[in-house]
């Protein structure tokens, strides 16, 4: 008989994946992550009036979107953290997430009191950390497994995105300088007062300064926060820090409290330079084949969904990664029921660059840090940008 293929180590089996802004019609994609992680949970925020306009041969029509709800979670036996804060107010949800994780982490056994966590993490051992990701933020599991195994992404470290916020345009569209990326990262209170290179809307500058002072850190950070990892050692600190930053937008709150946790707990912080930015769309599969991570998969397009599903399946085979028999059976049923939405129309000329990325570089080259290097920040304020800071 031929020798059995040796099963590769699965370091991500020690990690809890938490997906945000999920949809029931994408279950056949997101449930594939159960093959790679020790547990997968979903955050549910209310999305009233959620719908999309599609343009077909018969003209435009409005199609309700399919946000995840508690009934879907119960039907599939999934762990879902339901929060009324809403997708635009994520920081209080993160406070709940970390508080529930810290509460369950006993000295001898991991014993969740919250039902969502019991369903998502079915182990007596505690997760080594939690990886929070936007549903359409892609993660190349093979690349991440290897980086964790080699210590390039230590399981006891904080992982954050190096950059990725869209900076205000420097010229009206369709001028070539229209899109660029904010890369100043973290600023002292003095620099923050003079900073004009990002919008800092809705009073976030003052709210963040007050919260940082209460927390005991002397800087405020701003970066894309659609993907981050926090190790087990940081759960309690981050629960308290997120409560303090409860009124601050997550693009400021998350990078600030994660950096503060790294400093206070003396943890290493690793910065990820992923493709794209907060407002980019990846419609070319060659881009997500090439880059280990990026935002965001244009899952409106059937060829993108098909290519992403094929990539996840191929990497599962290569790693010997399998979910439970029940999950594999559920995936077969979901695959048979997967439907393709109508293809969305081309974007308007003002927004067309976003189908490729975020700055004046060729589409496949547009990682966040490459964009920051192409269009560096403007005075008067300085900052300590992660793109120029060693990881």
N, C-alpha and C positions, 0 to 999 in steps of 0.2 A: 504494500500500500504506500502511496506517496506520503512523504512527511507532511504533517500539518503545518500550516503557516503560523509562525510564532506571533502571538498577539502583542502588539506594541503597547507600552505603558500609556495610560490615559490620565495625565495630570489634571485635565479639566474636569475629571470625574469628582474632584474635591471641591469644585466651584459651583455655586448657585447662580444660574443665569436668570436675570429679571428683565423681561421685555416690556417696554412701554408703547403706548399708542398702537396696540395690537388690534387685529380684525379677524372675525370668524372666517371670512373667505380666504384668509391666508394661513389657516391652520395647517394645511397640507405642506406648507413650507416651514413654519415656525416649530411645529412639533418634531421636525427632523433634528432639531437641536437636542432633543432628549437622548439621542444616540451618543452625544459627546460630553454632556454635562451631568453632574451628579443630581441635578434637579433643575427644573425650569418653572418659573413663576411669571405671572402676568399682572401688570398694574392696569386697573380699569378706572378711567376718568369719565364723567358724564360728557357726552358730545351732542347736545341738543341741536336739532336741525341739520344734522350731518347729511350732506348729499353732494353729488358731483354732476356737472353738466357734460354730456357726451354728444358729439356731433356725428350723426349717421346720415345715411342716404335720405331718410325721411325728415331730416332737419334736427335741430338740437332737442335733447330730452334730458330731463332731470332724473337721475338714478340715485336712490338712497344708498349711502355707504353702509358698511356692515361692521360697526364698532363692536368690540367684544362686550358681553354683559355677563352678569352672574349666572343666568340660566345656561348659557353656553359652557361656562366653567363647570357647573354641576353636571351637565350632560356628559362631559368628557372626563370628569374626575380630576380637573386641574386645579392648581393652587392659584387663586386670584386675589390680589389685594385691592379691594374696592375702596376708592377714596373720592369724596365729594369735592375736593379742592379744585379739580379741573386741570386739563392739560397745560393751561397757561400759568398755573400756580403749583409747580411741582415740588418746591422745597418742603412744604409741610408733609407731603407724601413720603419724601425721603426720610424725614424725621420719624415717621411711623415705621417705615421699612427697617431702619437701623435699630429702633427701639425694640421691635418684635424680634429681631435677630439677637440683640444683646440679652433680652429677657430669657430667650430659650437656651442660651449658652451657659450650662451649668458646669461645675467642676469635673464631674465624671461622665455626664451624658448630655446630649443635645436634646432637650425636651420642649418643643414648641407648644405654647399655649394657644396660639392663634391657628384657626382652622386652615387658612390659606397656606401657612408655612408647613403645617403637618402634611398637607397634600403635595406640596411642591418638593419637600425634602424628606424622603422616607428612609433616613439613616439615623442611627444612634450617635454617630460621630458628627461633630460640628463641621460645617463647610469651612474650608480654608479661607474663603473670601466670597464676595458677591460681585458679579459683573453685571452692571446695569447698561442696557442698550436700547436704543430706539429700534423698533421692529424692522425698519428698512435700512438700518446701518449694517453693512455686511462685514462679516468676520470670516476670514479664511481659516477654518478650524485646523487644518494640517499645519499651517504656518504658526498659529498660536500655540498648538500643542508642542511643537518643536522649540519655540522660544521659551515656554515655561519649563520644559524638560532641561534645557541648556542653561537655565538661570538668567536668561536675558529679560524675561518677565517673571521676576520672583513672586512666588505666591504670597509672600509676606510683605509685598510692596504695594504702594498706591500707583495705579496706572491712570493717567489722564491724557486727554488730547492736547497736543502742543498748541494748536490754534484752530481756526475754522470759522470764527464769526465773520460775517460779511461786514466790511467797513463801509461808511457812507461813500457814494460815488464821487469821483473827482471831476466828472463831466457828465453832461446829459447824454442819454443814449441817442444814436448808436455809436458814440465816441468810443474808441478802443480802450480808453482808460476807465470805462464805466465801472467794472467790477474789480474789487480788490479785497484782501483779507486783513483783518485786524490782528496784529502779532505782538503787541506790547506786553501781553500777559498780565503781570502783577505790578501794581503801582503803589508807592507810598501815599499817605494821606495828602502830602504836599503836592505831589505830582497829579494826584487825582483831581484836585481843585482846578488845575489848569488844563486838564486833558480834553482835547477836542477831536480826537481821531476816531472816536466811536460815538454812537448816538447817546448813550446813557439816559435813555428816556424814562418817563414815568417816575421821576424822583429817585431812581435806583442809586445814584451817586450818594445822596445823603443817607438813604436807608442802609446801604451797605457799609458806609463809614461808621454809623452808629452801631450796627451789629458787630462789626469787626472790633470796635473798641470794647464792647461788652464781652466778646469772646476772648479778648486779650491778644489779638494779632494786630500787627502794625501795617498791614497792606490789604489791598482789595484786588482781586483778579477778575479777568473777563476772558472767557474762551468758550469754544463750543463744548457742550456738556452732554452730547447724545451718546457717549460711551465713556464709562469709567469703572475702575475696579477698586474695591476697598477690602483689605484683609481683615480677618477675624479680630485682630488686636485693636482695630479702629472702630468697631461697631458702637461701643458705648460713647466714645468721644463724639462720633459723627451724629449720633442721635441727639445729643445735647446741642452740638453746633448747628445742626439743621433747624432745631427749634428756635435758636437765637436768630437765625437768618430766615425765619418763616415768611417774612414779608418781602423778601428780595428775590428777583428773577433768577431762575436756576442757572442761566449762563454766567451769572456773577456769583451766586451763592455756592454752587457745586465746586467750581475750581478754587474758590477762596477757602472753603472749609476743608477740602481735601488737602490743600497745601498746608493749612494750619495743623491738620492732624499729623501730616508727615513730620512737621517741625516739632510739635509737642511730644509725639510718641517716638521720635527719632527713627522714623521709617524711611526707607528709600522711596523716591518718587520717580517713576519712569514715564517719559513723555512719548506718546505715539504720534507719528507723522502719517496720518491717513490721507487718502485721496478725498478731494472735494471740500465742502464747507456746509454751512447750515442750510443754504438755499440752492444747492446744486442737485442735478438729476443725472444719474448714470444710465444711459440708454444703450451703451455699447458693451456687450459681454467681455470684449477683449480687455476692457479697463478693470473689471473686477476679477478677471483671471490673473491679471498682472500684479494687482495691489492686494496686500494682506488684509486691508481694512479700508472702509470708505463710506461716504454718505452722499447721496442716498440711492439705493437701488430704485429705478423707476419701475415699480411693480405694476404700474398701470399697463405696461406693455407685455403682451403674451410671450414674446421671445425672450424677454428678460427673466420672467418667471420660470420659463422652461429651462433656460441655461443655468439659472441659480439652483434649481432643483437638481439638475444633472450634476453640477459641481459638488453639491452637498452629498449626493449619493456616492459619487466616485471617491470622495475623500473618506467617507465612512467605510467603504470597502478597503481602501488603502490602509486605514488605521485599524481595521477589524473592529470598528465601533458599532455596537448594536444596542437598541433600546430593549425594553421588556417585550416578551411575546405579545402582550396585550397592546402595547403601543405600536409595534410593527403591524399588527392586524388592523389597528385603527388607521394607520397611514395608508394601507392598501385601500381601505374604504374611502378615505379622504381623497386619494388620488383619482379614484373613479368618479367622485362627485365634484372635482375641481372644475370651476367654470372660468372662462376667459371673458373679462369685461371688454366692452368695445374699446378700440384703440382711440386714445385721446387725440384731438387735432393738434397740428403744429402750434407751438407757442407764438404769441405775438412778437413782432420784431424787437420790442423793448426788452423782452425777457429771454430771447432765443439763446444768448450765451450760456444761460444757466443749464441748458441741456448738456453742456460740455464741462462746466466747472465754474471757476470763481475768479479768474484773473487772466492776464494777457500771456498765457503760455499755451502750447498745444494741449488738447484735452487730456491725453494719457499722462502728461507730465504734471498735472495740476494737483500735487499734494499741497497740504496747507502751508508747510514750511517753504516749499518752492515758490508759492504765491507771495508769501511774506518777503522772501528774498528779492522777488521781482519788483515789488512795490513796498519798500520799507515805510515804517510809520513816519508821521509828520510831527514836527515840533508844535507846541512848546514842551509837552510832557515827555518824560522818558519812560522807563519801565524795564522789567526784567523778563523779556520774552523767552519762552521755552524753546523756540526754534533755534536760538543762539546759545542756549544754556545746555551744558553737557547733561545727559540723562543719568 
